[in-house]
Amino acid sequence: MRYLDDEMHLPLEAAERLKARLKTLEAKTAVIKLDSEGRVSIGDAQDFPLEVVTAELTVVSRRDAKRNVRALEGRDLEVTLPEPKRYEIGGKTLIGFLEDELPEAVRTEGGYSLIALIAVLVHKVNRLERVVQELREIHAQRAE
């Protein structure tokens, strides 16, 4: 006897309720979609909402949920990020980046990954903190 839905990996009853609600939303909005791998998407590169409002966004980050974990190579991290731009889209003025100006490591189809961008930024901040610490040590040595 099966207890989990093969597509969504949820208990059968919960999966059926969720699928029904998503189909209703998709029919009403034609923007929210459930793909064959159980991913919910809101729009695509050509048809997207201008704003998604939420109080929290959680990225699954448990080690046991990830496979093939390995350190990034220097070429993935030692990238130059472009200056942010102000632009208009759909009648709104926003600040952000142009996909074609971003390094390949953070690009996705028609946009960029916030998770990858944050990872690159964290690497750059960590590197700056190491440089600041080294400069403090040099300054302290000279002060002696």
C-alpha positions, -999 to 999 in steps of 0.1 A, spaced: 0 0 0 13 34 -10 13 63 16 33 89 -4 24 105 -37 50 96 -63 49 130 -79 49 153 -49 63 130 -22 36 141 2 10 119 20 -16 108 -6 -45 128 8 -24 160 12 -10 157 -23 -44 153 -38 -58 183 -20 -27 204 -30 -30 193 -66 -66 203 -67 -59 237 -52 -30 243 -76 -52 234 -106 -78 258 -94 -52 285 -90 -36 277 -124 -70 279 -141 -78 313 -124 -44 328 -129 -26 308 -156 6 318 -138 10 293 -109 21 260 -123 30 226 -109 55 207 -130 60 170 -133 88 171 -107 66 186 -80 80 222 -84 56 251 -81 65 280 -104 50 315 -106 52 326 -142 82 321 -165 108 342 -182 82 358 -205 51 359 -183 59 367 -147 44 386 -117 61 419 -109 59 413 -72 57 383 -48 50 393 -13 58 370 16 68 373 52 94 345 49 112 326 22 129 294 33 155 277 11 159 239 18 195 237 31 196 205 52 227 185 44 207 153 40 185 170 14 215 177 -9 235 154 -31 270 158 -45 280 186 -21 315 201 -30 334 233 -26 331 259 -53 360 265 -77 377 298 -78 362 307 -112 327 304 -97 336 328 -68 362 352 -82 338 370 -104 332 407 -109 296 417 -102 281 445 -122 268 477 -108 231 475 -100 208 494 -124 175 513 -120 150 501 -146 113 501 -154 93 469 -160 55 466 -161 50 502 -150 72 498 -119 107 513 -113 130 487 -97 167 483 -89 185 452 -99 208 436 -124 206 428 -161 210 390 -166 235 394 -195 258 415 -173 260 389 -145 286 361 -143 275 328 -157 277 312 -122 245 331 -111 225 332 -143 193 312 -149 170 311 -179 160 347 -183 172 359 -149 195 351 -120 195 329 -89 192 349 -57 207 319 -38 238 318 -61 241 356 -59 240 356 -21 266 328 -20 290 349 -42 283 379 -20 290 360 12 323 348 -3 332 384 -11 323 396 24 343 368 40 373 376 19 370 413 28 368 404 65 400 384 62 418 414 45 405 437 72 419 414 99 452 411 82 454 450 79 445 452 116 474 428 125 498 448 103 487 481 119 491 466 154 526 453 147 536 488 134 521 504 165 544 483 188 
